[in-house]
Amino acid sequence: MFAKHPQPHEIPALRLLWQEAFGDSDAFLDKFFSVGYSQNRCRVVMREAQAAAALYWFDCQWEGKKLAYLYAVATAKAFQGQGLCRFLMEDTHRLLAQQGYAGAVLVPGSEGLFQMYEKMGYRTVSTIREFFREAGAEAFPLERISGAEYARRRKAMLPAGGIVQEGAGLAFLETYAALYAGNGCLLCATKDGQHLFVPEFLGDDAHIPGILRFLNCKEGTFRTPGQGKAFAMYRSFTEDTSAPSYLGLAFD
């Protein structure tokens, strides 16, 4: 058993595993593999022509240190229970450490996965506040901005210990989310009918009812830095025991 970077002809197998594990559409995967994907930021265990297990990462930074945000970790149903996920994670950790990454961060999708990743050396370091709001009577104006501008403003608004996310990860986010700035706030958002989902809101949340009105939404779910919900886990590849405290842009 061994892990490797995938070859171009193996992308269809990666897509099949992704769809089995996460149920995303072909349109979504077209965006990911055209904008967010790099074979050098993916590891896969192949069994004949099938992707048995795979994971991806985006580069990010924290206090000048290079981190990997691991994303879409999956094992095919036919190969579950064989230790492939642990093997793939350990192999990836070794590779990342050799390439100068200081650590890896990830966002478990369930309580059980928090426990699984804890056994792999991860610890919960980031919590968020997730809440529901309804639109107010008065609109609060926003400006649609580019990914580069979002990244620039975000650095200035991150809380202490925040992870800087830009580059390919932010370019991928732009394929399915809109980025906005207002007076004293910053957010990325997706709309589903009249519901707004905001995976990251930075700034004064008193503006949220007005933001919903401005974007013609009746209601919304927002995530901000804060206490409440365990969110991201971190594993260091060095002897440094410090850790980041906020990861905002999770591609879930």
Buried (B, 14 or more C-beta within 10 A) or exposed (E): EEBEEBEEEBBEBBBBBBBBBEEBEEEBBEBBBEBBBEBEBBBBBBBEEBBBBBBBBBBBBBBEBBBBBBBBBBBBEEBEEBEBBBBBBBBBBEBBBEEEBBBBBBBBEEEEBBEBBBEBBBEBBBBBBBBEBEBBEEBBEBEEBEBEBBBEBBEEBBEEBBBBBBBBBBBBBBBBBBBBBBEEBBBBBEBEEEBBBBBBBBBEBEBBBBBBBBBEBEBBEBBBBBEEEBBBBBBBBEEEEBBBBBBBBBBE
